[in-house]
Amino acid sequence: MTRRLPAVLGGLLLALGLLGPVQAATPNVGQHVHVEVASHPADGFPIPKAPWTFQVTVRLHDFPAKVQSIRIDDYSTTRATLKFDGQGGRPAAPGPCVDCAITFPWTIDFGAWKTGRHELRWHAQSSDSDPATAGTQRQFTTSRAHVCIGSCSPNLSGRATPFNGGGSWYTGVDYSTLYMLSAETQIRPGGTLVFRGQQSDMIACAYLNPNFHALDHGIPLGPNNGCYPKGSAKRTLVIPASAQVGDMLVLVAHDGFNAGVFQMRLGDGSPRPVTFYGFQSWWAKGGLVIP
């Protein structure tokens, strides 16, 4: 049985377990975009002031427009943009499509960046300026991933350690993001997870190994099927000791109209200098289906 979140009230009722069942979604469960980074430096592990190659996948589902580019911001300052134009070895723009993806290496030259701890924001962006998709809702992924360039000092991001996460941005709606406030060494079987959403009018959810596209929600973490009302409140829970290294932790911020997702894999508790991060941006058309 599934419940859909078409509006803010629906999201809040869902969190309280008061929303009745509706018809199940198809395996492609609404307009959204993934950004998956398989080789991301972990916070606390300085990398050289030199070029660094990220392995990136941009994946679309039920998407009515093209994703024209991906960019990295240093907090709010854009540092690098890769246009998907199919020229010079660059990928062609994915979409519109029901299910499609592009995977590519992307080298960022950190040589000219200031020494210290930076907050990276990953934005895979669609735009209503595309004449082929005029009027399409503009949206992009975002992140709060940190990288230490040369050293973790000074802390140029201004964020307390630890701090991680990501989610979505939408025209006229603003952000829907998850903040993970626990050390990455705690993202393990039996570890303590601390997280919260950005806005006050949302629910925040935590799962292990969901596959939302197939209506498989994995293992909910915590009460209310893994979802907490007033998602901006800080939540603390213990990841089941029965979980396995490599399992996927998925955190969802949902305001009843759109959703942002942050994901990473469980480790064994030892420090990982390089890790996997995933960021997802869900728009209301179709909607993110959760229990």
N, C-alpha and C positions, 0 to 999 in steps of 0.2 A: 504494500500500500504506500502511495506517495502523496505528498501535499505540495502544491505549487504556491509560489509567493508573488502574486500579482500586484500587491500594494503594501504600503507601510503597515496598515492594520493587519493584513494577512500575515506579514512577517512576525508581528508581535503575538498574534494569536497562535501562530505555529510554535513559537518559542514556549508558550504556555500550554501547548498540547490541546488547544481548543478548536483548531481548524479541521473541518471535515474533509473526507477524501474527495479527490477529483480524478478525472481520467488520466492515466499514466501517459507520460511523454514518449515520443519516439526516441531511439538511441541517440540521435543528435538533438540535444535538449536546449536549443536556443543560441542566439547570436553571441559568440565570444571568441577571444583570441588568447593564445598561449605564447609566452616567451619562456624558453627553457635554456638555461646556461649550464653546461656540463663541466666547466672547468673554471669555476669562479674562485679567486683567492678568498680565503676565510679571514674574517676580522681578527686582528691580533697577530697575523703572520705577514710581516713586511715583504713586499716584492720589490725588485730593482726599479730604479728610475730608468726604464727602458721599455721597448715594445713588449706587449703581452697579448697572446692570441687566445681569445675566447672561442669556444665551440657553441654555436647558437642554433636553436630551432625556433622558427615562428610557425605556429599552427593555427588554422582557422576552422571554425565549425559554424554552419548555418549563417555564413557571413555575406551580407549583401553588397559589399564594396571591396575595393582593393586596400591592402595595407601597403602604403607607398614607401615607407622608410622605417628605419630603426635609429634611435639616437641614444647617447649616453650623456646625462647631465651630471655635473659635479655639484650636488645639491640643486640649485636652481639655475646654474650656468651651463649652457650646452657646450660640450667639449668635442663631440664627434657625432657625425651623422652618416649613415650608409643608405643611399637611395636604391630602391629595388627597381632598376630600370633595364636590367639584362645587358648592360654595357660594361666593357672592361673587366669581365669576369665577375661582375656583381649579379646576384640573383634577379630574376624577373619578379615583378610584384605578384604575390599570391592573391587570389580572390577575383571576383566573387566566387564562392564555392560552398558546397555542403560540408566537405571534409578535405582539406589540403594542407600541405606543409612545405617549407623550405628549410634546409639545414646548410650551414655555411660557417667557415672560420672567419673571425673578425679580429684583426690586429689593431690594438689601440696603443699609441706611443705615449707612455707615461713619462717620457724623458723630460718634458717641459713642465710637468705638473709640480706643484709645491710639495716639498717633503712633509709628510704627516698623514693623518687619518681623514679620509674623504668618504662622503656618502654618495654612492652611485645610484642613479635613477634610470632604469631601463624603460624606454618608451618605444613600443611598436605601435605605429600610428596610422589610423585611417582618417580621412578628411572629407568633409562635405564639399570641398573645393574641386573634387574630381568631377568633371562634367558628365561622366558616364554614370555617376551615382549621386547626382544632385539631390540634396535633401536628406541624405543618409546621416544618421546620428554620428557625429565625430566622437571617437573614443580612443584611448590608448592605455596600455599597461603602464604601471609605475612600480618602483621598488624603493627600498630603504636599505640596500646592501652596502656594507662598508668595505673599504680597501685601504690598507696601509702602504703608502708609497715611500720607499726608502726607510721609513720609521713610522711607528704609530704615534709619535709625538712631533709636533703639537697636534692636538685633536681639532682639526680644522672644521669638522662637521658640527661640532658643538653638542653632539649626542652623547649621553652617558653610555658607558659600556656595561652590559651588552645591549645592542639595538639592531634589529633586523626586520625584514618583512616586505610587504608589497601588496599590490592590488590593482585598482582601476581609477581612471578619470573619465568623465563624460561631460559633453557640452551642456552647460546650464545646470548640472547636477553636482559637480565637484567630485571629491575623492570618496572612494570606498576601499579602505585599506586595513590590513592587519599589521600590528606591531608585535614582534616576538621579543620579549625582554629577558629571556633566559639564555645562559651561555650555550654555545653550540655543543659543548661537551655534554650537556644535559639532554640533548636530543638523541636519546638512546633508550633501549629497554630499561624500565625502572627509573628513568630520569624525571626531573621536575620541569614541567613546561609552564611558562608564564607568558600570557599574551593578552592583548586587548584590541578592540577596533578603534578607528579614528573618530567616528561620529557617535553622538549620543542616541540617535534615533534608529539604531540597528541592533541586530542580533549578531553574536560572534559564535562560530561553531568550530569544532576540532574533530578530525577523523584520522583513522589509519587505513590506508589502502583503499580509498573509494575509487569507483569508476563511474562518475556521474553520467557519462555518455550512455552507459548500459543500465542506468538506474540501480547500480550497485554502490551502496554507501559505506561499505567496509565496516569498520568498528568505530562507533561513536565514542568519543572520550568525554565523560562527564554526564550529568543528568540531562533531561529534556532532549533525548536523542542527540546529544553532543552539542546542543545549541543553548546559549545563554542570553537572556534578555538584557537590555541596556549594555550593548556590546562594548561601550567605551570603558566599562569598569574592568579593572585588572583581574584576570582569572588565573588561578594556579591549580594544576592537576598533575597527577603522576601518570606517565606513560606506562601501560601494562608491562610488567616484567616478562610476560609471555610473548611480547612482540619480538621481531627478528631484526637483526642488523640488515639494512637495506630496505626495510619497509618504508612506505611513503607517508609522511606526516603532511596533512592538508588542513590549512586554517582558512576559514571563510568569514568574510564580513558582508552582511546582507542588510540593506536598509528597506527591503520590501519591494524595491523597484530595480535595483541593480546590485551586483556583487563583485567583490574583489577577492582573489585567492592567492595565498602564498603557500609554497610547498618545498619540502626538502626531505632527504632520506635520513633514516636513523643511522647513527654511527655506533661504535662500540664503547664510547666514552673517552677514547683517546683523542688528543687534538688532531684536527684535520686541516692541513694548510690549504688544500684545494677541495672544493665541495660542489654539489649540485643545488641550484636554486631554480624554482619555477614561479612565474607570475602570470595570473590570468585576469582578464577583464570581461565580465559578463554584462550584457545589456538586457533590458526587460523583455524583448521580443522572444517568446518561448520560455525564458526564465530558467534560473537554476533550480532544479528539483532536489529537495532534500527530504528526509523522512518527516 
